[in-house]
Amino acid sequence: MTLEDLGFDDWFRTRIPEAEGFLRPARVIAADRDHLLIRDDTREAPAETTGALQFGADGPEDLPAVGDWVMADFVNEDTFALIHQVLPRKTRLQRKTAGKRVELQLIAANLDFAFLVQSLDENFNLPRLERYLVMANQSGIAPIILLSKSDLEEAEIRESRAEEIRARLGSVPVRLCSPKTGEGIPGIREIIHPGLTGCLLGSSGVGKTTLLNRLLGEDRFAVREVRAGDGKGRHTTTRRQLALLPGGGMLIDTPGMRELGNFAVRDGIERTFPEIRELAAGCRFRDCTHTGEPGCAVAAALKSGALDRGRFDNWLKLTRESARLDMSYAEKRDKDRRLGRFYRSVMKSRKLERS
């Protein structure tokens, strides 16, 4: 095993900061809250971040995530490690945290591609698929759509759904697969070249972990049956973990996402809906919202049928959601900065009083 096998290349090599000689580059291969597992070319060990790294972070997104390259000190005869630094990231896959809090949650780092997995049963949902595409496109990660459980549907239904995606999403690659029967697995293996890192994104129950086990050639990770009533699955994967595949290449399995909020994703939306961006250039007003203004090229395309109504409705929903969350996040950051300035002024006053 070499660092190159784990994805370490000249991009990372030239970005190693000046550090103490005892620090070595290693990759985070599993993350579950504060529990981390890292690996280099000779060893694997549980790890934790130093106090300096924790307190110097502006937020959770500055701390190590699965896929990160870090500078670590292996101690206690290589049975444990301390992470001192996180190297710059090529790419970062993130979303809004689940629930009411408006915070960014880093899912994985340094990905080359993402398998967006939907099953051909009740899980099939084009608007949700576009949400995943926005996330991948915002991060600069190449998306590949996998329609899993192809053994559950007739060939005619399978192909019609694949064509439905191609018609709506354009040039994004679409592949059918069945981890149960092995259909499509050889083609997926061809995508995962040595040194490259991908991830599996999708809802619970679409077969991500089953697919990973098939690619590994063994049942390394536990799976559960989906509920018969609605086809939804329970969270089998509870932590983000990176698996090295036979023949090279890596895949990160992620827990199923029941809530997928996006913000700070303007570029991702434009890359996912390029036809709307191109049409908008022909609108009479530069700040046209495409919801009733005169001279709107987007509205004209909708009326003529040149623009898909479902695509536009989802674009509008994602754009408004992102704008609302962007504003909430900016207000929160401003509040945090003002609170920080107040705290520092109080501490400075107390220090002056003691002197």
N, C-alpha and C positions, 0 to 999 in steps of 0.2 A: 504494500500500500504506500503510495506517495501522496504528497500534498496536491500534486496535479490531478491525481485520481479523485480527490475531493473537491476539485474545482478551482484550486489556487493557480493563478496565472500571473503574467507580467503586470496586468492592471492592478492587482492587489500588491504584488511584490514591490512596485514603485511607490506604493502609498503606506508602507510600513514606517511609522514615525520613529524618531530616535528614542530608543528605550534601553532599559537595563539589559545586560547580556543574558540574564536568566529567563527572560520572557521569550516565548516561542509562539508562532502563529498556530492556531487551531480553529476548527470549525464547530459551531454549535449544531449538534445533530438531534437534540430533543429539548423541548421547553414546555414546562407545565407550571405556570405561575412563576414562583421563585426557584424552582428546581430545574437545573440545567445539566446537560450532558454534552461534553465536548470531545473532539477527537483530532489527533494529528497523524503523522505518518507512522507512528509506532505504538500509540496507546490511546485509551479511551478512559475518561474519568468523570465523575460528577463534579460540578463546579458551582462557585458562587462569585458574585461581583464584589470587588473591594468597596469599602466605605467611601473612598474618594470618588470612585466611579458613580456610585449611587447618588451621593450628594451633589455631584457636579452636573447631573443630568437635568435638563429643563423639563423633561416629562418622560413617561414610560417608553415612548418611542425611541429615546436615546439609549435605552438599556438593551442588552443582547436579546436577540430573537433567533429562532431556528433559521439556519442558513447563514447567519452572520459569521464573519471571520474576526477573531479576537486575538489579542496578545495575552497569553496566560502563563502562569507560573505553576508547574506541576510539583506538588509537595507530597510528603508522607509516602515516599517510595512510589510515586506516580499513582496513588490511590485517590487523590483529590487535587483540585486545581483552583487557583484564584485568578479571576479575570480582571486585568488592569485596564485594558483599552478595547474599544470596538473600532475595527478598521472601517474606512469609508465604504458605503454600499453602492454597488452597481445599480441595483434596483431595489425597491421596497414595495411590498404588497400590503396595503392597509385599507381599513374601513372605519366607519364610525363604531364606537363601542356599543354593545347591546344596551338597551334600556334608555332612560331619559338623559343621561349625561352626554354632553356634546364633546367628546374627546376622540382623538385618533388612536386606533389600536393597530399596532404593527403585527401582521400575520406571519410574514416570512420575508427574508432578505436574500438578495443575490440570486434571483431566479432568471432563467433564460426563457422559459416557456411555461404556460399554464394549461392544463387539461380542464376544461369546463365540462363537468359531467352532469348530464340529465338522463334519467331513465325513460324508456318508451311507454311507461305505464302512467299512473295518475300524476307523476311528478312533472310531466312534460309541460313547460310553461315558457313561452317566448319572451314576455316582458321581464321575467326573472333572469333569463339567459342574457338579455341586454344589460341588466344590472351588473352581472359578472363581467361582461365585456368592458363596460365602463371602468371597472376596477382594474382589469388587466391592462387596458389601453392607457389609463392614467399612469400606470407604473412603467410603461415601456416594455411590457412582457408579451411575447408572442402568444396569442390565444389559439387553442385548438379545441373544437367542440367534440365531445365524445357522447354518443347516444348509446347508453348501456342497456343491458337486459334485452338485447335484440331477439333473444330466443322466445320472448313472451308474446311477440306480435307476428302477424302474417307479413310476408315479404312486401305485399302491396302497401300496408300501413306504414311499415318501416321506411320504405323509400319515399312515400308521400310526405312524411314528417321531415325527413332529411331535405327534401326539395323545398318544403315550406321554410326551413331555416335558411337554405341557400338563397331563396328568393328574397327573404327579408333582410339577411345580414351580409349578403354580397360575397366577398372573397375570403371570409373566414373558413378555414378548413373544417369539414365535418366528416366524422368517421363513425361507423356503426361497430359495436363490439358486444360481446357476451363473455364475461369472465367465467360463466358456468360452462359454456360449450367450447370456449377458445376462439370463437369467431372474432376476427379483427385484431387479435393479440399480436401476431407477427408484424403487422403494419405499425402498431403502436411502438413495439420494440425498436423499429427502424428509426423512429424519431428521437429516441433517447440515446444520444451519442456519448461516449466516454468524456468525462469532465464537465458535462452539462447538467444543470439542475432544473427540474420542473416541479410542479405541485399539482395536487388534485383538489379542485374546488367544486362544491356542490352541496345540495341539501342532504340531510340524514336519509339513509335508505336508498340512495341511488347506486350503491355498489362500489364506492371508492376503495374501501379497504379490501373487498373481495378482488377487485382489479389489481391492487397492489400485491396481494398474496399470489395471484396468478403470474404476475410479472417476476416475482421473486422465486417462483417455483416451489413454494412451501407455504403452509398456513402459519405464518409467523405472527400475524396480528389477529386478534379476536374479531368475529363478526356476529351480528344478531339478525334475526329474521325481522322483516318489516311487518307492521300491523296489517292484518287482512282487510280491515274495514276501509282504510283510506290510503294504504300503500306508503304511509310515512314510517320512517325508521327512528330508532332511538340512537342517542349519541354513543356509538361504539368507540370511536376514537376520542379520547379525552385530552390528549395533548398533541402538539405539533411535533412530528418526528420525521427525520430524514433517513431514508433507506437507500443503501447502495445496492444496485441491481447487478445480477450476473452479467458479465460482459461489459460493464461500465455504465456510467450515468447514474443519476440520483433522482428520487422522487420524494417530495414532502407530502405526507398525508395530513390533512387538516380536519378538525371536527366539523360536522355539518352545521351550516349557518341557517337558522330559522329567521334571523333578522339581518338584512343586508342594507344598511344605510351608507350612502356615499356623500361626502362633501369635500370641497377643495378639489373638484374633479372636472374643471372646465375643459382641459385638454382631452381628458378621457371621453367626455360627452361628444366633443367635436370629432374625435377619431372614430367613435362608434356610430355617429349619425352624420357622416360626411355630406350626404346629399342635402340635408337641411342647411348645413353651413354654406354650401354652394348656392342653394336657392336664395338664402338670406342676403347674399351679396347683390341680388337684383331688386331688393325691396326699396321703395321710395325713401323711407326714413332709416337712417343708420341704426337707431335704437328701437327698431320695430320689434314688438313682442310676438307678432304673428297671431294675434288673437282678436283682430278686428280693424286694424289700421288700414286706411286706403293705400292702394298701390303695393300691397303685400304679395310678393312673388310666391311665398310659401302657401298662403291661402289660395292663390290661383292654382298651384300645383295640386293641392288637396281637392279643389273643385273639379279639376279635369281628370283626376284619378292618377296623375303622374307620381304623386307621393302617397305612400301607404298611410291610411288613417291610423292604424294601430301603432306604426312607428312614430308618427307625430305625437299621438297622445302620450306615449311612454316618454318620448323626448321632453315634452312639456312637463310631465310629472317629475322626471329626474332633474330637470333644470330648476324648477321651482323649489324642490326639496333641497338641492345643493345650495341655492341662494339663501334659503332660510337658515340652514345649518351653518353656512359660512358666516352669516351675520351673528348668530348665537355664539359661535366659536370665537369670533373676533371680539365680541363684547366680553366674553369670559376671560380671554387673554388680557384685555385691557384692565379688567377688574383685578386680575391676579397681579399685574404689574403695579397698579396703584397701591394694592395691599402690600406688596413687597417694598415699595418706596416708603410707605408709612412705617412699616416694621423697622426698616433700616434707620429711619430718622429717629424713632423712639430709642433704639439701641445706641445711636450716636449721642443722643441727649443724656441718657443714663451714664454713658461713659464719661461725658464731660462733667457731670455732676460729681462723679467719684474722684475726678482728678483735682 
